[in-house]
């Protein structure tokens, strides 16, 4: 079973933190050919503190997509993320579709209300969002859906100024234990295989999906750091936040 899932147009990676500031901008050369966006869904949960610690150590920009009801239960972790200059906070709905996706997306107006409720709790500076259980994109005038269910809801969110981000690849986790599937080295090699195949939603920009609960243990934090350090060996790429993702084609 593959460690990563490809779902878009080209796949690529990113650079050493050398020459990259807290905003993810390259400061030492005219610009890398590729950008990778590390994204973490479903927080704040038990992995939030270790994700934050890893990013403090590695000093690379990431995006966390938070669930409003989790943010209500763990407000200190929301504050922790917001105090970290490298971390962008986005919206992953209030209820996480109550884990009944088809029913949730049957009511697009209800989906919008759910995201707006989460917005008041998370209070993010950006309207960066991801739909629970759906790999859908609404960026500028471009869109892509993995399934028909949820398409109308995604359109309505976009009409209300939300930027909807899917993903190009996923770091899978065990559904029972939440442990990452495969090592950082295996994941890196899988990414390497896909770097030059041009299959991401936007050429030269790779969005990697992870989940908060994958990083609650010390060794899992170590694996995250190891992946970042391996990716830093690529000199033609840098890290970015979703708010800086290209809006045009």
Backbone as CSV, one residue per row, in Angstrom:
resi,resn,N_x,N_y,N_z,CA_x,CA_y,CA_z,C_x,C_y,C_z
1,UNK,0.844,-1.200,0.000,0.000,0.000,0.000,0.873,1.240,0.000
2,UNK,0.605,2.160,-0.859,1.427,3.364,-0.967,1.291,4.251,0.232
3,UNK,2.343,4.949,0.584,2.301,5.840,1.735,1.600,7.122,1.380
4,UNK,1.675,7.517,0.124,1.108,8.791,-0.283,0.058,8.600,-1.337
5,UNK,-0.880,9.505,-1.363,-1.936,9.462,-2.355,-1.821,10.682,-3.233
6,UNK,-1.767,10.468,-4.537,-1.687,11.578,-5.474,-3.082,11.923,-5.929
7,UNK,-3.468,13.217,-5.866,-4.824,13.564,-6.246,-4.893,14.791,-7.120
8,UNK,-3.902,15.256,-7.768,-4.058,16.492,-8.486,-3.249,16.540,-9.749
9,UNK,-2.514,17.552,-9.966,-1.720,17.745,-11.165,-0.229,17.636,-10.891
10,UNK,0.722,18.312,-10.443,2.170,18.020,-10.384,2.656,17.860,-8.965
11,UNK,3.673,17.159,-8.642,4.081,16.995,-7.278,5.505,17.403,-7.042
12,UNK,5.689,18.098,-5.976,6.991,18.694,-5.806,7.309,18.914,-4.352
13,UNK,8.407,19.599,-4.082,8.793,19.771,-2.694,9.441,21.071,-2.356
14,UNK,10.283,21.044,-1.388,10.653,22.322,-0.874,12.033,22.358,-0.280
15,UNK,12.439,23.481,0.131,13.816,23.851,0.303,14.319,23.753,1.718
16,UNK,15.571,23.971,1.892,16.103,24.136,3.226,15.558,25.408,3.820
17,UNK,15.431,25.386,5.143,14.923,26.585,5.809,15.869,27.739,5.568
18,UNK,17.108,27.416,5.225,18.059,28.447,4.860,17.483,29.308,3.756
19,UNK,17.412,30.601,3.988,16.893,31.487,2.967,15.386,31.603,2.976
20,UNK,14.702,31.033,3.990,13.253,31.135,4.068,12.889,31.823,5.367
21,UNK,12.128,32.901,5.289,11.766,33.629,6.500,10.478,33.097,7.089
22,UNK,9.985,33.728,8.171,8.799,33.232,8.867,7.565,33.276,7.997
23,UNK,7.560,34.067,6.956,6.424,34.129,6.057,6.555,33.121,4.913
24,UNK,7.631,32.336,4.909,7.818,31.338,3.884,8.446,31.890,2.629
25,UNK,8.876,33.135,2.631,9.456,33.742,1.426,10.929,33.409,1.332
26,UNK,11.397,33.141,0.147,12.807,32.852,-0.060,13.576,34.165,-0.085
27,UNK,14.630,34.238,0.726,15.356,35.501,0.870,16.763,35.449,0.308
28,UNK,17.170,34.301,-0.249,18.565,34.176,-0.660,18.755,33.998,-2.158
29,UNK,17.678,33.726,-2.922,17.817,33.576,-4.356,16.528,34.019,-5.027
30,UNK,16.491,34.103,-6.342,15.326,34.638,-7.042,14.047,33.863,-6.800
31,UNK,14.138,32.635,-6.332,12.923,31.888,-6.040,13.027,30.448,-6.496
32,UNK,12.510,29.528,-5.684,12.570,28.116,-6.024,11.572,27.785,-7.132
33,UNK,11.778,26.652,-7.746,10.869,26.223,-8.794,9.601,25.615,-8.204
34,UNK,9.670,25.141,-6.972,8.579,24.374,-6.383,8.316,24.829,-4.938
35,UNK,7.070,24.636,-4.515,6.686,24.970,-3.134,5.851,23.819,-2.575
36,UNK,6.095,23.468,-1.315,5.278,22.454,-0.653,4.555,23.082,0.530
37,UNK,3.333,22.656,0.736,2.480,23.174,1.799,2.150,22.018,2.738
38,UNK,2.707,22.057,3.943,2.389,21.052,4.950,1.101,21.477,5.651
39,UNK,0.077,20.633,5.603,-1.211,20.986,6.207,-1.646,19.882,7.161
40,UNK,-2.303,20.293,8.250,-2.689,19.370,9.317,-4.166,19.595,9.659
41,UNK,-4.989,18.575,9.447,-6.435,18.680,9.674,-6.841,18.206,11.067
42,UNK,-8.039,18.650,11.471,-8.824,18.110,12.603,-8.423,18.629,13.976
43,UNK,-7.408,19.456,14.085,-7.014,19.962,15.396,-7.997,21.011,15.917
44,UNK,-7.747,21.533,17.109,-6.682,21.054,17.998,-7.064,19.732,18.672
45,UNK,-6.097,18.816,18.697,-6.245,17.521,19.352,-4.943,17.202,20.085
46,UNK,-4.759,15.939,20.419,-3.608,15.577,21.242,-2.263,15.796,20.555
47,UNK,-2.265,15.892,19.222,-1.002,16.097,18.531,-0.582,17.543,18.387
48,UNK,-1.457,18.475,18.769,-1.200,19.895,18.492,0.092,20.405,19.126
49,UNK,0.314,20.043,20.367,1.498,20.560,21.063,2.785,20.081,20.402
50,UNK,2.816,18.819,19.989,4.030,18.290,19.369,4.216,18.839,17.956
51,UNK,3.124,19.086,17.235,3.246,19.744,15.935,3.847,21.132,16.128
52,UNK,3.317,21.865,17.099,3.843,23.208,17.385,5.329,23.148,17.750
53,UNK,5.694,22.200,18.612,7.091,22.069,19.026,7.997,21.759,17.833
54,UNK,7.532,20.877,16.943,8.327,20.519,15.775,8.558,21.733,14.878
55,UNK,7.535,22.578,14.736,7.651,23.745,13.863,8.503,24.837,14.516
56,UNK,8.428,24.970,15.818,9.323,25.887,16.526,10.773,25.473,16.275
57,UNK,11.017,24.181,16.293,12.372,23.667,16.099,12.827,23.801,14.648
58,UNK,11.972,23.432,13.712,12.355,23.391,12.296,12.221,24.741,11.590
59,UNK,11.364,25.612,12.129,11.194,26.970,11.578,10.776,26.954,10.104
60,UNK,9.683,26.265,9.832,9.099,26.265,8.487,7.613,26.611,8.601
61,UNK,7.057,27.306,7.622,5.636,27.644,7.677,4.756,26.441,7.378
62,UNK,3.629,26.343,8.094,2.645,25.293,7.856,1.248,25.900,7.984
63,UNK,0.237,25.114,7.645,-1.149,25.515,7.855,-1.859,24.426,8.652
64,UNK,-2.550,24.819,9.721,-3.388,23.889,10.471,-4.848,24.246,10.197
65,UNK,-5.651,23.243,9.867,-7.073,23.447,9.602,-7.846,22.924,10.805
66,UNK,-8.422,23.856,11.589,-9.009,23.508,12.877,-10.511,23.270,12.794
67,UNK,-10.992,22.380,13.657,-12.417,22.105,13.809,-12.936,22.948,14.964
68,UNK,-14.007,23.703,14.727,-14.502,24.646,15.722,-14.833,24.028,17.067
69,UNK,-15.476,22.861,17.059,-15.849,22.255,18.344,-14.614,21.781,19.116
70,UNK,-13.559,21.405,18.392,-12.306,21.050,19.065,-11.631,22.302,19.631
71,UNK,-11.731,23.393,18.891,-11.151,24.658,19.355,-11.856,25.142,20.619
72,UNK,-13.161,24.944,20.700,-13.899,25.302,21.919,-13.398,24.500,23.110
73,UNK,-13.112,23.230,22.892,-12.693,22.345,23.977,-11.230,22.553,24.373
74,UNK,-10.400,23.048,23.433,-8.966,23.187,23.691,-8.481,24.570,23.257
75,UNK,-9.015,25.629,23.852,-8.649,26.987,23.417,-7.177,27.314,23.618
76,UNK,-6.533,26.688,24.594,-5.109,26.973,24.835,-4.254,26.555,23.644
77,UNK,-4.635,25.474,22.973,-3.877,25.027,21.805,-4.090,25.965,20.620
78,UNK,-5.292,26.532,20.516,-5.531,27.526,19.467,-4.610,28.723,19.693
79,UNK,-4.521,29.167,20.938,-3.634,30.289,21.276,-2.176,29.930,20.991
80,UNK,-1.813,28.680,21.295,-0.444,28.225,21.053,-0.105,28.353,19.570
81,UNK,-1.006,27.891,18.729,-0.793,27.990,17.288,-0.700,29.448,16.834
82,UNK,-1.580,30.271,17.348,-1.623,31.661,16.883,-0.409,32.461,17.329
83,UNK,0.246,32.025,18.386,1.447,32.712,18.852,2.683,32.288,18.069
84,UNK,2.557,31.220,17.295,3.680,30.718,16.515,3.665,31.411,15.147
85,UNK,4.668,32.230,14.885,4.705,33.031,13.655,4.773,32.190,12.392
86,UNK,5.131,30.917,12.516,5.236,30.048,11.353,3.916,29.364,10.999
87,UNK,2.931,29.443,11.881,1.705,28.655,11.709,0.534,29.521,11.280
88,UNK,-0.097,29.118,10.198,-1.339,29.732,9.727,-2.511,28.866,10.196
89,UNK,-3.547,29.510,10.725,-4.731,28.807,11.211,-5.862,28.935,10.197
90,UNK,-6.404,27.791,9.752,-7.518,27.773,8.822,-8.722,27.059,9.406
91,UNK,-9.798,27.013,8.624,-11.110,26.537,9.075,-11.416,25.176,8.452
92,UNK,-11.770,24.200,9.304,-12.126,22.852,8.838,-13.545,22.487,9.276
93,UNK,-14.387,23.519,9.410,-15.800,23.399,9.826,-15.920,23.394,11.350
94,UNK,-17.134,23.550,11.832,-17.384,23.484,13.273,-17.589,22.034,13.728
95,UNK,-18.392,21.287,12.978,-18.829,19.966,13.439,-18.069,18.802,12.811
96,UNK,-17.199,19.078,11.859,-16.574,18.045,11.029,-17.643,17.148,10.413
97,UNK,-18.697,17.792,9.924,-19.804,17.120,9.232,-20.528,16.123,10.129
98,UNK,-20.250,16.208,11.445,-20.814,15.241,12.385,-20.503,13.808,11.940
99,UNK,-19.469,13.705,11.096,-19.003,12.431,10.538,-20.082,11.692,9.753
100,UNK,-21.060,12.453,9.243,-22.083,11.913,8.336,-22.061,12.799,7.089
101,UNK,-21.108,12.517,6.211,-20.774,13.457,5.153,-21.891,13.686,4.145
102,UNK,-22.516,12.625,3.656,-23.564,12.792,2.642,-24.714,13.635,3.179
103,UNK,-25.118,13.368,4.401,-26.206,14.127,5.018,-25.800,15.589,5.204
104,UNK,-24.588,15.804,5.637,-24.066,17.154,5.873,-24.086,17.970,4.581
105,UNK,-23.589,17.398,3.496,-23.467,18.139,2.239,-24.780,18.234,1.466
106,UNK,-25.796,17.512,1.914,-27.123,17.616,1.291,-27.727,18.993,1.528
107,UNK,-27.227,19.702,2.554,-27.747,21.023,2.926,-26.629,22.065,2.817
108,UNK,-26.372,22.617,1.622,-25.271,23.581,1.449,-25.373,24.787,2.374
109,UNK,-26.582,25.301,2.605,-26.737,26.448,3.505,-26.321,26.075,4.927
110,UNK,-26.609,24.844,5.322,-26.191,24.374,6.640,-24.683,24.252,6.747
111,UNK,-24.038,23.861,5.648,-22.573,23.784,5.625,-21.972,25.172,5.820
112,UNK,-22.508,26.150,5.102,-22.032,27.530,5.255,-22.198,27.992,6.697
113,UNK,-23.351,27.732,7.284,-23.601,28.129,8.675,-22.592,27.466,9.616
114,UNK,-22.277,26.198,9.350,-21.320,25.450,10.161,-19.930,26.095,10.096
115,UNK,-19.508,26.470,8.897,-18.195,27.111,8.738,-18.179,28.506,9.359
116,UNK,-19.263,29.233,9.229,-19.324,30.574,9.824,-19.271,30.487,11.349
117,UNK,-19.908,29.477,11.914,-19.853,29.283,13.367,-18.413,28.996,13.801
118,UNK,-17.740,28.141,13.042,-16.344,27.844,13.346,-15.483,29.095,13.231
119,UNK,-15.798,29.926,12.230,-15.043,31.157,11.998,-15.061,32.068,13.221
120,UNK,-16.195,32.152,13.902,-16.299,33.025,15.080,-15.467,32.501,16.248
121,UNK,-15.234,31.194,16.270,-14.464,30.581,17.359,-12.971,30.628,17.067
122,UNK,-12.615,30.241,15.848,-11.197,30.213,15.464,-10.655,31.617,15.273
123,UNK,-11.502,32.500,14.722,-11.121,33.899,14.522,-9.813,34.012,13.752
124,UNK,-9.780,33.339,12.603,-8.574,33.331,11.778,-8.474,34.607,10.966
125,UNK,-7.251,35.024,10.706,-7.040,36.221,9.901,-7.336,35.956,8.424
126,UNK,-7.309,34.682,8.018,-7.526,34.320,6.616,-8.765,33.434,6.504
127,UNK,-9.379,33.446,5.328,-10.525,32.558,5.105,-10.090,31.312,4.348
128,UNK,-8.982,30.761,4.796,-8.473,29.507,4.270,-9.294,28.378,4.882
129,UNK,-9.789,27.462,4.053,-10.668,26.414,4.564,-10.460,25.105,3.805
130,UNK,-10.861,24.013,4.442,-10.893,22.703,3.802,-12.171,21.992,4.239
131,UNK,-12.849,21.357,3.297,-14.065,20.622,3.604,-13.733,19.298,4.284
132,UNK,-14.449,18.932,5.337,-14.216,17.612,5.942,-14.654,16.500,5.001
133,UNK,-13.786,15.523,4.825,-14.130,14.355,4.031,-14.238,14.574,2.546
134,UNK,-13.781,15.712,2.048,-13.888,16.006,0.619,-12.600,16.677,0.127
135,UNK,-12.075,16.167,-0.982,-10.897,16.769,-1.605,-11.378,17.701,-2.713
136,UNK,-11.715,18.923,-2.339,-12.283,19.888,-3.278,-11.483,21.181,-3.251
137,UNK,-11.463,21.847,-4.389,-10.717,23.096,-4.541,-11.636,24.182,-5.087
138,UNK,-11.534,25.379,-4.498,-12.161,26.591,-5.033,-11.157,27.723,-4.810
139,UNK,-10.278,27.928,-5.793,-9.206,28.911,-5.691,-9.319,29.854,-6.871
140,UNK,-9.589,31.130,-6.615,-9.794,32.071,-7.707,-10.940,31.592,-8.572
141,UNK,-10.703,31.478,-9.876,-11.746,30.997,-10.778,-11.586,29.513,-11.107
142,UNK,-10.740,28.808,-10.345,-10.502,27.392,-10.607,-11.177,26.521,-9.566
143,UNK,-11.627,25.338,-9.997,-12.279,24.423,-9.082,-11.991,22.984,-9.477
144,UNK,-12.069,22.101,-8.508,-11.888,20.672,-8.757,-12.592,19.914,-7.647
145,UNK,-13.331,18.871,-8.015,-14.071,18.069,-7.043,-13.670,16.604,-7.149
146,UNK,-13.628,15.923,-6.004,-13.351,14.495,-6.013,-14.635,13.678,-6.069
147,UNK,-15.779,14.340,-5.797,-17.064,13.658,-5.737,-18.146,14.729,-5.879
148,UNK,-19.297,14.351,-6.404,-20.356,15.349,-6.619,-20.917,15.871,-5.300
149,UNK,-21.054,15.001,-4.311,-21.604,15.399,-3.017,-20.679,16.412,-2.352
150,UNK,-21.182,17.603,-2.125,-20.380,18.665,-1.518,-20.030,19.772,-2.484
151,UNK,-20.259,19.554,-3.769,-19.891,20.555,-4.772,-20.671,21.859,-4.583
152,UNK,-21.979,21.753,-4.351,-22.789,22.960,-4.149,-22.369,23.697,-2.888
153,UNK,-22.049,22.942,-1.847,-21.600,23.565,-0.600,-20.277,24.293,-0.817
154,UNK,-19.371,23.687,-1.569,-18.082,24.323,-1.853,-18.287,25.612,-2.640
155,UNK,-19.197,25.581,-3.611,-19.495,26.788,-4.385,-20.027,27.897,-3.481
156,UNK,-20.922,27.541,-2.563,-21.522,28.531,-1.671,-20.472,29.126,-0.729
157,UNK,-19.593,28.310,-0.224,-18.513,28.812,0.633,-17.620,29.778,-0.147
158,UNK,-17.302,29.422,-1.389,-16.471,30.299,-2.215,-17.171,31.631,-2.472
159,UNK,-18.479,31.583,-2.680,-19.249,32.819,-2.884,-19.224,33.707,-1.646
160,UNK,-18.948,33.105,-0.492,-18.881,33.849,0.761,-17.435,34.043,1.224
161,UNK,-16.537,34.121,0.247,-15.140,34.540,0.457,-14.242,33.501,1.110
162,UNK,-14.677,32.255,1.192,-13.781,31.205,1.665,-12.944,30.685,0.497
163,UNK,-11.666,30.443,0.750,-10.803,29.767,-0.214,-10.754,28.300,0.192
164,UNK,-11.183,27.408,-0.696,-11.283,25.991,-0.373,-10.084,25.245,-0.962
165,UNK,-9.343,24.562,-0.086,-8.140,23.833,-0.499,-8.317,22.334,-0.296
166,UNK,-8.005,21.592,-1.337,-7.913,20.149,-1.206,-6.476,19.757,-0.916
167,UNK,-6.049,18.622,-1.470,-4.665,18.190,-1.272,-4.213,17.383,-2.483
168,UNK,-2.910,17.328,-2.669,-2.313,16.574,-3.770,-1.819,15.208,-3.325
169,UNK,-1.364,15.129,-2.073,-0.844,13.880,-1.523,-1.242,13.804,-0.063
170,UNK,-1.305,12.575,0.451,-1.671,12.381,1.857,-0.668,11.467,2.552
171,UNK,-0.280,11.848,3.765,0.472,10.948,4.636,-0.570,10.169,5.427
172,UNK,-0.751,8.912,5.084,-1.811,8.123,5.693,-1.497,7.772,7.151
173,UNK,-2.551,7.447,7.896,-2.367,7.004,9.270,-3.292,5.822,9.544
174,UNK,-2.919,5.032,10.532,-3.711,3.872,10.914,-5.038,4.342,11.501
175,UNK,-6.169,3.886,10.985,-7.462,4.382,11.474,-7.760,4.021,12.930
176,UNK,-7.099,2.993,13.450,-7.342,2.578,14.837,-6.403,3.264,15.820
177,UNK,-5.125,3.334,15.470,-4.129,3.883,16.404,-3.744,5.326,16.087
178,UNK,-4.071,5.791,14.882,-3.706,7.133,14.380,-2.213,7.272,14.106
179,UNK,-1.458,6.198,14.200,-0.020,6.267,13.943,0.248,6.463,12.448
180,UNK,1.267,7.255,12.114,1.623,7.434,10.697,1.949,6.092,10.037
181,UNK,1.505,5.908,8.809,1.802,4.699,8.047,3.119,4.908,7.305
182,UNK,4.106,4.122,7.644,5.407,4.256,7.016,6.282,5.269,7.734
183,UNK,7.570,5.182,7.477,8.540,6.083,8.106,8.682,7.367,7.295
184,UNK,9.340,8.341,7.905,9.622,9.592,7.202,10.465,9.333,5.960
185,UNK,11.425,8.412,6.059,12.266,8.102,4.906,11.452,7.505,3.770
186,UNK,10.547,6.595,4.101,9.702,5.984,3.074,8.802,7.027,2.412
187,UNK,8.251,7.888,3.243,7.396,8.946,2.713,8.185,9.870,1.790
188,UNK,9.371,10.237,2.221,10.205,11.119,1.408,10.519,10.488,0.056
189,UNK,10.846,9.207,0.063,11.163,8.541,-1.197,9.933,8.453,-2.097
190,UNK,8.769,8.265,-1.508,7.537,8.277,-2.297,7.335,9.659,-2.935
191,UNK,7.591,10.689,-2.154,7.466,12.048,-2.693,8.473,12.270,-3.812
192,UNK,9.707,11.809,-3.588,10.737,11.962,-4.605,10.299,11.363,-5.948
193,UNK,9.631,10.220,-5.881,9.185,9.558,-7.108,8.193,10.408,-7.894
194,UNK,7.455,11.253,-7.164,6.395,12.029,-7.798,6.790,13.469,-8.115
195,UNK,7.984,13.852,-7.762,8.381,15.255,-7.840,8.245,15.847,-9.239
196,UNK,8.663,15.104,-10.211,8.742,15.680,-11.552,7.679,15.139,-12.509
197,UNK,6.593,14.635,-11.959,5.564,14.038,-12.815,4.431,15.005,-13.166
198,UNK,4.440,16.196,-12.602,3.480,17.223,-12.988,2.039,16.860,-12.769
199,UNK,1.686,16.372,-11.557,0.313,15.960,-11.314,-0.319,16.650,-10.114
200,UNK,0.018,17.861,-9.818,-0.627,18.599,-8.736,-1.671,19.555,-9.301
201,UNK,-2.527,20.054,-8.436,-3.591,20.966,-8.874,-3.005,22.195,-9.548
202,UNK,-1.896,22.689,-8.991,-1.160,23.803,-9.588,0.280,23.365,-9.814
203,UNK,0.767,23.546,-11.013,2.110,23.101,-11.341,3.131,23.752,-10.415
204,UNK,3.995,22.921,-9.865,5.056,23.439,-9.005,4.643,23.658,-7.560
205,UNK,3.413,23.306,-7.210,2.909,23.530,-5.846,2.242,22.252,-5.345
206,UNK,2.779,21.711,-4.253,2.298,20.452,-3.696,1.699,20.665,-2.308
207,UNK,0.445,20.284,-2.132,-0.216,20.331,-0.833,-0.220,18.925,-0.244
208,UNK,0.409,18.772,0.921,0.477,17.485,1.611,-0.492,17.496,2.796
209,UNK,-1.373,16.528,2.843,-2.347,16.394,3.927,-1.814,15.469,5.015
210,UNK,-1.840,15.963,6.254,-1.575,15.160,7.450,-2.744,15.397,8.414
211,UNK,-2.771,14.651,9.518,-3.812,14.857,10.523,-3.174,15.049,11.892
212,UNK,-3.778,15.917,12.667,-3.266,16.286,13.989,-2.979,15.059,14.850
213,UNK,-3.920,14.111,14.875,-3.809,12.985,15.799,-2.641,12.052,15.486
214,UNK,-1.984,12.249,14.351,-0.843,11.413,13.980,0.415,11.713,14.793
215,UNK,0.399,12.799,15.559,1.652,13.282,16.162,1.538,13.494,17.672
216,UNK,0.874,12.578,18.353,0.692,12.726,19.799,1.821,12.092,20.605
217,UNK,2.643,11.266,19.956,3.727,10.577,20.659,5.078,11.181,20.268
218,UNK,6.066,10.978,21.141,7.391,11.554,20.904,7.995,11.069,19.584
219,UNK,7.894,9.776,19.328,8.525,9.262,18.109,7.827,9.799,16.865
220,UNK,6.534,10.104,16.970,5.797,10.658,15.833,6.237,12.100,15.549
221,UNK,6.494,12.856,16.617,7.064,14.195,16.435,8.436,14.093,15.768
222,UNK,9.222,13.105,16.182,10.540,12.897,15.588,10.424,12.576,14.104
223,UNK,9.433,11.769,13.739,9.225,11.440,12.324,8.843,12.679,11.524
224,UNK,8.029,13.533,12.101,7.656,14.776,11.413,8.897,15.645,11.182
225,UNK,9.715,15.804,12.210,10.953,16.576,12.069,11.859,15.960,11.007
226,UNK,11.940,14.632,11.025,12.807,13.949,10.074,12.334,14.180,8.638
227,UNK,11.020,14.123,8.429,10.485,14.380,7.092,10.847,15.793,6.636
228,UNK,10.654,16.773,7.520,10.974,18.157,7.168,12.455,18.299,6.826
229,UNK,13.304,17.666,7.623,14.744,17.770,7.377,15.148,17.102,6.062
230,UNK,14.505,15.993,5.734,14.776,15.360,4.446,14.326,16.263,3.301
231,UNK,13.190,16.888,3.471,12.678,17.762,2.425,13.528,19.016,2.267
232,UNK,14.160,19.436,3.337,15.043,20.600,3.264,16.261,20.352,2.382
233,UNK,16.565,19.096,2.130,17.720,18.801,1.291,17.449,19.158,-0.173
234,UNK,16.204,19.368,-0.519,15.878,19.799,-1.875,16.164,21.288,-2.002
235,UNK,17.061,21.655,-2.900,17.463,23.052,-3.035,16.565,23.836,-3.990
236,UNK,15.660,23.138,-4.683,14.825,23.817,-5.673,13.423,24.113,-5.157
237,UNK,13.226,23.960,-3.835,11.876,24.141,-3.298,11.897,24.905,-1.980
238,UNK,10.720,25.378,-1.561,10.559,26.004,-0.248,9.211,25.607,0.324
239,UNK,8.986,25.976,1.581,7.718,25.715,2.249,6.809,26.940,2.125
240,UNK,5.510,26.723,2.165,4.573,27.842,2.102,3.320,27.593,2.923
241,UNK,2.582,28.669,3.165,1.252,28.586,3.778,0.208,28.624,2.678
242,UNK,-0.970,28.110,2.977,-2.024,28.076,1.962,-2.459,29.470,1.521
243,UNK,-2.389,30.444,2.404,-2.814,31.789,2.013,-1.928,32.356,0.891
244,UNK,-0.712,31.806,0.747,0.204,32.282,-0.289,0.149,31.413,-1.548
245,UNK,-0.737,30.423,-1.567,-0.893,29.558,-2.728,-1.358,30.390,-3.922
246,UNK,-0.836,30.125,-5.120,-1.219,30.925,-6.292,-2.728,30.873,-6.545
247,UNK,-3.300,32.038,-6.782,-4.740,32.109,-7.008,-5.102,31.947,-8.475
248,UNK,-4.161,32.236,-9.360,-4.416,32.097,-10.785,-3.975,30.727,-11.275
249,UNK,-4.225,30.454,-12.547,-3.792,29.194,-13.104,-2.349,29.287,-13.450
